[in-house]
Amino acid sequence: GQEVLTAATVDALAAQSMPLCMKQLHKGLQRDHKLKHMARLQYGLFLKGAGMSLEEHTLFFHKEFTRIMTSDQFNKEYSYSIRHMHGKEGKRGSYTPYNCMKIILGNPPNSGVEHHGCPYKHYDDANLSALLGQLKIGNASEREAIMAHKRDGNFQLACAKHFEVMHPAAASLEGVNLDGVGNHPNAWFSASVSYHN
Ligand code: SF4
């Protein structure tokens, strides 16, 4: 499998190894060819934490954003904040990727327009259930187990269950570190990538 997160590999790695929140941000970016402020931070910092370089991050966002704006506009309005996220502008190193608590307790997204947040927390039951089905996450009873956690308000357990369903026997594989799955999107991602390698 692929390991290094670049503009060229991000599509495949989003499908293979991103938790639901980041899959939705990726899909939103591809659909709208831009992301709003909160989404750029949540997704951008995740990508940085997952090892995407400043150059690849800029390349990836430039490729999407310039479907609906000029390169000049992108450079003026967005590239500074990307450099900033990577500690190249302003106060260095001030941005760390968000953990699940921060995302779950943060401002809820304006649905249909904003793509940040945690789907387990911020989607209603019908939307979440439809999404799990669309993404073919597990079978009907596995999806119901995820939904049961959501209905109980155990959003992070729902997310950990999603991981478990998509990565059978992960706990018995050498080199797969499950610490933090359900607590941090970057832990979910790196555990999944190492599972697939
Ligand atoms: Fe993302 Fe965490 Fe929500 Fe999972 S529980 S979807 S990793 S914010």
Residues whose N, C-alpha, C, O or C-beta is under 5 A from the ligand:
A	BS01	SF4	P19 L20 C21 C100 I103 G117 C118 P119 F155 Q156 C159 G182 H184 P185
